[in-house]
Amino acid sequence: MSGNEKNITIETGDAGKGSSVIAEGANTEELEERALSVFSSERNEDMTALILCLITTFLVLLFTKWMV
């Protein structure tokens, strides 16, 4: 990093651990795409967990119905 390059501090809140420092000439579009891909992957994980919980609940209810 050259001495002439300015840095920008971005407040990210509690979830982002306070603040981040990026170069003024940084490719913000790339940074935005990376952030959105993180949210997308977390959404996919949440959907997978929800589906597994629903299947498990259905199986438990099905087998308890048969045992009674």
Buried (B, 14 or more C-beta within 10 A) or exposed (E): EEEEEEEEEEEEEEEEEEEEEEEEEEEEEEEEEEEEEEEEEEEEEEEEEEEEEEEEEEEEEEEEEEEE
